[in-house]
Amino acid sequence: MTASSSPSPVRPRLALRLQLALAIAGICVLTVIWLNELAFNRTVEVTSSIRAALQVRTTTTTLVHNLVEAESSQRGYILTGDRSYLQPYEKSLTAIDTALNELSKFAPGTVVHSEAMGTFKNLLSQKLGELALTIRMRDQDRPEVVSFVLNSHLGLEHMARLRGLADSLLTETDTAIDDKRAELTRLLNVSRFGLAAGAVAAFLAFFLYVSQTRALHESDARQQQALEDERDALEAQVSDRTSRLTELATHLQQAVEDERARLARELHDELGALLTAAKLDVARMKSRLPPESHEVLDRLKHLTDTLNQGIALKRRIIEDLRPSSLSNLGLVASLEILVREFGERSTLEMHTALEPVDLDETSELTIYRVVQEALTNIGKYARATRVTVMLKNYVYHAEVSISDDGVGFDPGVLPQASHGLVGMRHRVEASGGRLDIESGTGRGSRITATIPRRSAKAQNDLADSLDAMSSTSYNTSESAPTNPPVAG
């Protein structure tokens, strides 16, 4: 007699556990998908709000900038009577109307209907009315009204209040941006914690079925995978931060160039007009004095000399900020002027071999700044007697090199304060080029910048450029050597 074997309860229990694990896993997956979908939709809304707030910030800054441009144009027209000065004024009015429409379109409701926004628009209208009034009075040849409006300091007060209100609007916008960013952070945390909770729940459901040994192995594998994912995420984050820092450095560099150009324009327009007017007034006073007023005439002559020195200083500062020769005479002539003036200041023997190149404005400015910075470094540290600047024109790129016969340095061991070389390298790389530094202790140095061309240059054009090459020597030192420098 054999005992009947009852069905083993292990398989049904395993099947039940498998079904339970699959059900829990399905619920977790659906929950995670639902949470991620909600977080994604809300993230899109928050990102759109942040973009709108940033647009408001940019538009407000544009309003203030265009208002300043309009006021500068108005002042130029009042001083000269030349209607060509009103072209920037009219363009600024159009830009202000466009910016106001964009501000009303993109700004959050709390900012559009705020008291600060209303006051800002009213003050802006008053300021534009003031500008229009002075221009109309200038057209009607009523200088007393123009002088009264300009000397009443209302314009300064309006501009100060406008800037204050603009700062208030920017503060409100920044507050809204900060709130949205905080909300975005919370959404990302919810999504992250939801994913983590779903992963944990799925792991627990899976743990109901597998054995302890396999669970340990899989746990180790997942931990290793998590470490690899974290490493990849960190590498991606480092790469992203590096890219952002590079973009920021490029933006700051461009902002510096823009600010230099703006300062140069203001010095030329405002300070130049003041110095010229003062010089003309001195000339009128001198012509009306009797010949026997020797002391007064001497003082007026001294004052004229001082004004001439101020005008020369103003021109030198403007050229240092933004070389006008670069846009008026071209790159080759600008480099020749730069090298010649450096040689006169430093009493070094200067040599140039410059081929005409055809590059865009940004690339030409990059070459000019590289040569300028290299010459500055030579004057400070190289203790050289001979400097050579060469500009070559190739099919796909242009190449500028600055070499000297100074004490040299070790390019691999640069001090932390060597911002000039770092700035040159970043400027050249931002233009898509490459900066090479060849130097050694006691062997002089050569800095070579290669700037790519946007389109290939024809061979016959290269031949013409070689024929038109400017090769000049500026020997400003009595004991300058006659042999060419040997750069490492």
KAMOSUL-V871290 format. One record per helix or strand of 2 or more residues. SS is the DSSP state (H for helix, E for strand). FROM is the first residue (numbers start at 0). TO is the last residue. If there is no record, write none. Layout:
BEGIN
SS&FROM&TO + SS&FROM&TO
END
This chain:
BEGIN
H&8&79 + H&82&105 + H&108&111 + H&114&138 + H&142&150 + H&153&206 + H&211&287 + H&293&320 + H&323&327 + H&330&345 + E&348&353 + H&360&381 + E&385&392 + E&396&403 + H&418&429 + E&433&438 + E&444&451 + H&458&466 + E&469&474
END
